[in-house]
Amino acid sequence: MKSLTAIASLLLVPCLAGAAPTATPAEKAKAPDALKAEIESLKPAKVAWRAIAWKSCLLEGLKESREKNKPVLLWVFIDRPADDARC
C-alpha cells in the first residue's frame, strides 16, 4: 500500500508543479491590455439598440416622437424589494 501511495504522489507532484506557471514581469504588464482586447473581441461589432439616442425624460421622448412621427417605446422598471406586499 505504501508503494501505491508513493507512486501516486510521484505522478501527482509534477502535475501540480506544472499546473501553475509563473508569469514574467513583461507578461504581467501586458495582462490588462490583453484582457481588454479579449473583452472587446467578445462584444458584437454593431448592435442596433446601442445606436438609438435613448431619452431619460418622458416629455423629451414624446416631443421627439411627435416631431419625427415615430412611435415611443417606454421602458419602466420599478425596483421593489421581494418581501414588499403587493395588491
C-alpha positions in Angstrom: 0.0 0.0 0.0 2.9 2.3 0.8 4.3 1.8 -2.7 1.0 2.7 -4.3 0.9 5.9 -2.3 4.5 6.7 -3.3 3.7 6.1 -7.0 0.6 8.2 -6.8 2.5 11.1 -5.2 5.3 10.8 -7.7 2.7 11.2 -10.5 0.8 13.9 -8.8 3.6 16.3 -7.8 4.9 17.0 -11.4 1.3 17.7 -12.5 0.7 20.2 -9.7 4.1 21.8 -10.2 3.3 22.3 -13.9 -0.2 23.5 -13.3 0.7 27.0 -12.2 3.3 28.5 -14.4 4.6 31.9 -13.1 4.3 34.8 -15.4 7.3 37.1 -16.2 7.0 40.8 -15.3 6.6 41.6 -19.0 3.6 39.2 -19.2 2.1 40.7 -16.1 2.4 44.2 -17.6 0.6 43.0 -20.8 -2.2 41.2 -18.8 -4.6 44.2 -18.5 -4.2 45.1 -22.2 -4.6 41.6 -23.3 -7.7 41.2 -21.1 -9.2 44.4 -22.5 -8.6 43.2 -26.1 -10.2 39.8 -25.3 -13.2 41.5 -23.9 -13.6 43.8 -26.9 -13.3 40.8 -29.2 -16.2 39.1 -27.5 -18.5 42.1 -28.0 -20.7 42.2 -31.1 -19.4 44.6 -33.6 -22.5 46.7 -34.1 -25.7 46.3 -32.1 -28.8 48.3 -33.3 -30.1 49.3 -29.9 -26.8 51.0 -29.0 -27.3 53.4 -31.9 -30.6 54.6 -30.5 -30.5 58.0 -28.8 -32.3 57.0 -25.7 -34.1 59.6 -23.7 -34.4 59.6 -19.9 -37.2 62.2 -19.8 -40.6 61.0 -21.0 -41.6 64.5 -22.1 -38.5 64.9 -24.3 -39.2 61.5 -25.8 -42.8 62.3 -26.6 -41.8 65.6 -28.1 -39.2 64.0 -30.4 -41.6 61.2 -31.4 -44.2 63.7 -32.5 -41.6 65.7 -34.4 -40.3 62.6 -36.2 -43.8 60.9 -36.4 -42.3 57.7 -34.8 -43.6 55.5 -32.0 -42.4 55.7 -28.4 -41.0 52.8 -26.5 -41.5 53.2 -22.8 -39.3 51.1 -20.5 -40.5 51.1 -16.9 -38.7 49.3 -14.1 -39.9 49.5 -10.5 -37.2 48.4 -8.1 -39.2 47.0 -5.2 -38.0 44.5 -2.6 -39.2 41.0 -3.0 -40.8 40.9 0.5 -42.9 44.1 -0.2 -46.6 43.3 0.0 -48.4 43.9 -3.3 -52.1 44.1 -4.1 
